[in-house]
């Protein structure tokens, strides 16, 4: 009901009378007034004039599903959304949702995470109302070994989205760190639940620093936000929608045409390739030159003995 | 306390007085009597004679952890065990345990599964007290892409164990069907929870038909049990212990020496290789000759056009 009231207000440039809304929805004037109050509590600015009616002045920069969905051009992703003010992490909520049954392409959004995590268990800073914390919950018919490609694909989609929003050059450090001038602005954490035949569900967690104006001491040197880079507030709603639109476009291309096209797109953003790197893997540390990513999304690093290592997972530092 | 009483009874060839047990454990005679009754209820046959004491006559063929652990030579697997009379499935319980924290190498056992599953969601028949239903819960420091190798490794371990127990030839149909003369006697279902950097947990579900004497109509042509093949009752306790001992031995070899040795061992049991096969994968059906498994555990099938397909997951039927 609330969303219908909101829709009427949007469609109307001028004041819309409470009587008109009440008539169109077949509800009482009091019920209309209650819905208006709910919207105001959610941060919608609504002017009201006695005997004239209501008018929508502004929309809050909250990650409300209906606001993001208005800007989506997707068929799969984000058609179903779950929104929370605060969660431990959107990936954890996605896991719980994944265990109990879900609509393919469900997107989980939160204003704040109390236990947001990046790769390798690292803390992801996500205070109230400043960043985008979202998880995509998917059921793709791809082998387990393809899951890593989804991380790269997501990196390319987010990079493209953030370039569109900010006009700035975005770089990707393999596999999934998005940077602006060497500082981290977004991270991706892909999780799977699978057996050897099929993926039960796949979660793509995306964290984007949008309107942060400062970071805790220990992150100040390495992290940045869109606001800090462009010097103004950035709409989180628009950013989330743009990223999701690009995501679905690249994802569909991956499913229909395979990884090659995605790989080419990813490489346009790569800051790692051609560079001297240290790579810490589960078993060893490799020093060498990052050559390329291969057809499976693995990083190829050539060490001093000209041996080429195919790296599935690891932590990359650029040698300076 | 119950296990201490049991241990005393085991150590004693002759009757052991209630007074002696009571003294050694520092508990009352009534408490001893209660523990003896608990053991009897669990199926232990214990003779008691007034003024002489208690004597252990026989041990029930239940998958009691303490009985299996007596026969284990492992350092990792089965040092911690969870036992249930009845579960939906040991893999489901393993998942729940995996989410909440667990000891690496935990083994979950159940007498009966009400919702046992094989690969591709197929029902796994597991009535009360006849088969072995167990799940190994592990936290290996291996990449996600290595998980499929654990399935093959487990196949080799179970094959070796069942050959030791029965003296019969065991065959493996890629990837994980264990057969005696073409009839299925055991199946393996490997599940993982992971992100791209690390496996959060890995579950190896093992189902073995041990003392079944008949199967439902729809399975009669394709399934068999150890009992049906050797014509006598087989100890489930011993079978479980022997399988776990072989499992750990091969697993440690895999972790230290890599997949090559496991692959060679697996191939000794392979009934698929060299044969004409149909393979149904997620995307297509391939007809051809199964050539080999490669260094990643993938099945190599050469089709009529001499093209070689590397198959990660699929359902294999031998052409007859």
Boltz contact constraints between the chains, C-beta under 6 A:
constraints:
  - contact:
      token1: [A, 119]
      token2: [B, 197]
      max_distance: 6.0
  - contact:
      token1: [A, 120]
      token2: [B, 197]
      max_distance: 6.0
  - contact:
      token1: [A, 141]
      token2: [B, 282]
      max_distance: 6.0
  - contact:
      token1: [A, 143]
      token2: [B, 312]
      max_distance: 6.0
  - contact:
      token1: [A, 143]
      token2: [B, 313]
      max_distance: 6.0
  - contact:
      token1: [A, 145]
      token2: [B, 145]
      max_distance: 6.0
  - contact:
      token1: [A, 145]
      token2: [B, 312]
      max_distance: 6.0
  - contact:
      token1: [A, 148]
      token2: [B, 196]
      max_distance: 6.0
  - contact:
      token1: [A, 151]
      token2: [B, 196]
      max_distance: 6.0
  - contact:
      token1: [A, 189]
      token2: [B, 195]
      max_distance: 6.0
  - contact:
      token1: [A, 190]
      token2: [B, 196]
      max_distance: 6.0
  - contact:
      token1: [A, 191]
      token2: [B, 195]
      max_distance: 6.0
  - contact:
      token1: [A, 192]
      token2: [B, 194]
      max_distance: 6.0
  - contact:
      token1: [A, 193]
      token2: [B, 193]
      max_distance: 6.0
  - contact:
      token1: [A, 194]
      token2: [B, 192]
      max_distance: 6.0
  - contact:
      token1: [A, 195]
      token2: [B, 189]
      max_distance: 6.0
  - contact:
      token1: [A, 195]
      token2: [B, 191]
      max_distance: 6.0
  - contact:
      token1: [A, 196]
      token2: [B, 148]
      max_distance: 6.0
  - contact:
      token1: [A, 196]
      token2: [B, 151]
      max_distance: 6.0
  - contact:
      token1: [A, 196]
      token2: [B, 190]
      max_distance: 6.0
  - contact:
      token1: [A, 196]
      token2: [B, 313]
      max_distance: 6.0
  - contact:
      token1: [A, 197]
      token2: [B, 119]
      max_distance: 6.0
  - contact:
      token1: [A, 197]
      token2: [B, 120]
      max_distance: 6.0
  - contact:
      token1: [A, 197]
      token2: [B, 313]
      max_distance: 6.0
  - contact:
      token1: [A, 282]
      token2: [B, 141]
      max_distance: 6.0
  - contact:
      token1: [A, 312]
      token2: [B, 143]
      max_distance: 6.0
  - contact:
      token1: [A, 312]
      token2: [B, 145]
      max_distance: 6.0
  - contact:
      token1: [A, 313]
      token2: [B, 143]
      max_distance: 6.0
  - contact:
      token1: [A, 313]
      token2: [B, 196]
      max_distance: 6.0
  - contact:
      token1: [A, 313]
      token2: [B, 197]
      max_distance: 6.0
